[in-house]
Amino acid sequence: MNICLFTQEEIDSPLNINDERAQHILKILHKKEGDTFAAGIINGMAGDAKILSIKKQTVTNEKGKSFDEGEIVFSFTPQTDGKLLYPLKMIIGFPRPIQLKRLLRDMAGLGVCEVHLTGTELGEKSYLDSDLATTDSGSKMLLEGTEQAASTHSPKLFRHNSLEECLAFIDGNSTDDNSKNTKQSLLALDNVEPKQSLTDFLESNPLKINDNIVPAVAAIGSERGWTKKERQILNAHGYELLSMGCRVFRTETAATVAASLILSSMHVLN
């Protein structure tokens, strides 16, 4: 946790001493009254928080169990925009839940703007019913990655039952892009019928032209890849089928490597 993130309501209120963020401030950062720590508003500004007071006492309940009570009172001074997200949307076939946790943290750490988790024909159907897919657990993983990156802006998370449903949703919401560019690069990783490699494509079609970044959407299949039907769907929606060498990667590895190469082409990793 390289920054403590709060909602707009929380930033103006004392922090409960038993909150995970309070424990991090006191036990990991070893902060005291008068000290400052990096803080920010979720999807808002980042800055410094100054600890005005630490109120802590140990109490014992009727069963004889002791625990701490109290709060940290702090003031927040906003300073920056908190590192805006990059115009890269990731479509990812549902991986195993334990892989998905790491993947979501990494996507947030890299600064992609959206993550679209989708069911695929060869993917395990039960993954769509996991807690990461049906509760706010996935968003919490993205928030953890955002904190690790010392940012405040967390990617949006979407869930789709099929690739076709996912692509239709993205097509219908493409006007929401923050970029002024009308061009958009549509990329799909595939090691069965690729037209060329991702690196060769990005060399021929750079994602930064003059001072303008070209928004991109990258589709990564589940562990067993795309089916012939899904390749046809991707082609019909204008996606280029591209490879990343002859090795078969895990979904989380493929997503992280592909996102890194694409962001490098945008020149945001310079």
Secondary structure, 3 states (H helix, E strand, C coil): CCCEEECCCHHHCCEECCCHHHHHHHHHCCCCCCCEEEEEECCCCEEEEEEEEEEEEEEECCCCCEEEEEEEEEEEEEEECCCCCEEEEEEEECCCHHHHHHHHHHHHHHCEEEEEEECCCCCCHHHHHCHHHHCCHHHHHHHHHHHHCCCCCCCEEEEECCHHHHHHHHHHCHHHCCCCCCCCEEEEECCCCCCEEHHHHHHHCCCEECCEECCEEEEECCCCCCCHHHHHHHHHCCCEEEECCCCCCCHHHHHHHHHHHHHHHCCCCC
